[in-house]
Amino acid sequence: MRAVVQRVDGAAVEVGGETVGEIVGQGLCVLVGATHGDTEETAAALARKLWTLRVLDGEKSCSDVNAPLLVVSQFTLYGDARKGRRPTWSAAAPGEVAEPLVELVVERLRDLGATVETGRFGASMRVSLTNDGPFTVLLEI
């Protein structure tokens, strides 16, 4: 699994003009993509990493300060545009594989005690955020 993690001071996701997920204050906005070989164990490992990643102020993690996370599925993280002008998405897992894995990341985060908001899988979403830093890191599990 791949995740783009941004330290934020607030973030929200809208679908059709309706806010479906929002965090206020310091936390993480996480864009998550799955590939073909990902498993339930991969999703659980990503959740643990996100919850304990020390990227908040004072080198704290979300678990240290109970900071919220906004998790948004994004298959385009596995896009490949090295050849030509049109990306290929062949490395991205199909929806029927990716959706349960992204949902499992969210479920495992909540099992760990996290407050998690989400987007809507497969929907056309508008994600807005205030990147704090700016600070962005790429994780690959």
Secondary structure as a PSIPRED ss2 file (coil, helix, strand):
# PSIPRED VFORMAT (PSIPRED V4.0)

   1 M C   1.000  0.000  0.000
   2 R E   0.000  0.000  1.000
   3 A E   0.000  0.000  1.000
   4 V E   0.000  0.000  1.000
   5 V E   0.000  0.000  1.000
   6 Q E   0.000  0.000  1.000
   7 R E   0.000  0.000  1.000
   8 V E   0.000  0.000  1.000
   9 D E   0.000  0.000  1.000
  10 G E   0.000  0.000  1.000
  11 A E   0.000  0.000  1.000
  12 A E   0.000  0.000  1.000
  13 V E   0.000  0.000  1.000
  14 E E   0.000  0.000  1.000
  15 V E   0.000  0.000  1.000
  16 G C   1.000  0.000  0.000
  17 G C   1.000  0.000  0.000
  18 E E   0.000  0.000  1.000
  19 T E   0.000  0.000  1.000
  20 V E   0.000  0.000  1.000
  21 G E   0.000  0.000  1.000
  22 E E   0.000  0.000  1.000
  23 I E   0.000  0.000  1.000
  24 V E   0.000  0.000  1.000
  25 G E   0.000  0.000  1.000
  26 Q E   0.000  0.000  1.000
  27 G E   0.000  0.000  1.000
  28 L E   0.000  0.000  1.000
  29 C E   0.000  0.000  1.000
  30 V E   0.000  0.000  1.000
  31 L E   0.000  0.000  1.000
  32 V E   0.000  0.000  1.000
  33 G E   0.000  0.000  1.000
  34 A C   1.000  0.000  0.000
  35 T E   0.000  0.000  1.000
  36 H C   1.000  0.000  0.000
  37 G C   1.000  0.000  0.000
  38 D C   1.000  0.000  0.000
  39 T C   1.000  0.000  0.000
  40 E H   0.000  1.000  0.000
  41 E H   0.000  1.000  0.000
  42 T H   0.000  1.000  0.000
  43 A H   0.000  1.000  0.000
  44 A H   0.000  1.000  0.000
  45 A H   0.000  1.000  0.000
  46 L H   0.000  1.000  0.000
  47 A H   0.000  1.000  0.000
  48 R H   0.000  1.000  0.000
  49 K H   0.000  1.000  0.000
  50 L H   0.000  1.000  0.000
  51 W H   0.000  1.000  0.000
  52 T H   0.000  1.000  0.000
  53 L C   1.000  0.000  0.000
  54 R C   1.000  0.000  0.000
  55 V C   1.000  0.000  0.000
  56 L E   0.000  0.000  1.000
  57 D H   0.000  1.000  0.000
  58 G H   0.000  1.000  0.000
  59 E H   0.000  1.000  0.000
  60 K E   0.000  0.000  1.000
  61 S C   1.000  0.000  0.000
  62 C H   0.000  1.000  0.000
  63 S H   0.000  1.000  0.000
  64 D H   0.000  1.000  0.000
  65 V H   0.000  1.000  0.000
  66 N C   1.000  0.000  0.000
  67 A C   1.000  0.000  0.000
  68 P C   1.000  0.000  0.000
  69 L E   0.000  0.000  1.000
  70 L E   0.000  0.000  1.000
  71 V E   0.000  0.000  1.000
  72 V E   0.000  0.000  1.000
  73 S E   0.000  0.000  1.000
  74 Q C   1.000  0.000  0.000
  75 F H   0.000  1.000  0.000
  76 T H   0.000  1.000  0.000
  77 L H   0.000  1.000  0.000
  78 Y H   0.000  1.000  0.000
  79 G C   1.000  0.000  0.000
  80 D E   0.000  0.000  1.000
  81 A C   1.000  0.000  0.000
  82 R C   1.000  0.000  0.000
  83 K C   1.000  0.000  0.000
  84 G C   1.000  0.000  0.000
  85 R C   1.000  0.000  0.000
  86 R C   1.000  0.000  0.000
  87 P C   1.000  0.000  0.000
  88 T E   0.000  0.000  1.000
  89 W C   1.000  0.000  0.000
  90 S C   1.000  0.000  0.000
  91 A C   1.000  0.000  0.000
  92 A E   0.000  0.000  1.000
  93 A C   1.000  0.000  0.000
  94 P C   1.000  0.000  0.000
  95 G H   0.000  1.000  0.000
  96 E H   0.000  1.000  0.000
  97 V H   0.000  1.000  0.000
  98 A H   0.000  1.000  0.000
  99 E H   0.000  1.000  0.000
 100 P H   0.000  1.000  0.000
 101 L H   0.000  1.000  0.000
 102 V H   0.000  1.000  0.000
 103 E H   0.000  1.000  0.000
 104 L H   0.000  1.000  0.000
 105 V H   0.000  1.000  0.000
 106 V H   0.000  1.000  0.000
 107 E H   0.000  1.000  0.000
 108 R H   0.000  1.000  0.000
 109 L H   0.000  1.000  0.000
 110 R H   0.000  1.000  0.000
 111 D H   0.000  1.000  0.000
 112 L C   1.000  0.000  0.000
 113 G C   1.000  0.000  0.000
 114 A C   1.000  0.000  0.000
 115 T C   1.000  0.000  0.000
 116 V E   0.000  0.000  1.000
 117 E E   0.000  0.000  1.000
 118 T E   0.000  0.000  1.000
 119 G C   1.000  0.000  0.000
 120 R C   1.000  0.000  0.000
 121 F C   1.000  0.000  0.000
 122 G C   1.000  0.000  0.000
 123 A C   1.000  0.000  0.000
 124 S C   1.000  0.000  0.000
 125 M E   0.000  0.000  1.000
 126 R E   0.000  0.000  1.000
 127 V E   0.000  0.000  1.000
 128 S E   0.000  0.000  1.000
 129 L E   0.000  0.000  1.000
 130 T E   0.000  0.000  1.000
 131 N E   0.000  0.000  1.000
 132 D E   0.000  0.000  1.000
 133 G E   0.000  0.000  1.000
 134 P E   0.000  0.000  1.000
 135 F E   0.000  0.000  1.000
 136 T E   0.000  0.000  1.000
 137 V E   0.000  0.000  1.000
 138 L E   0.000  0.000  1.000
 139 L E   0.000  0.000  1.000
 140 E E   0.000  0.000  1.000
 141 I C   1.000  0.000  0.000
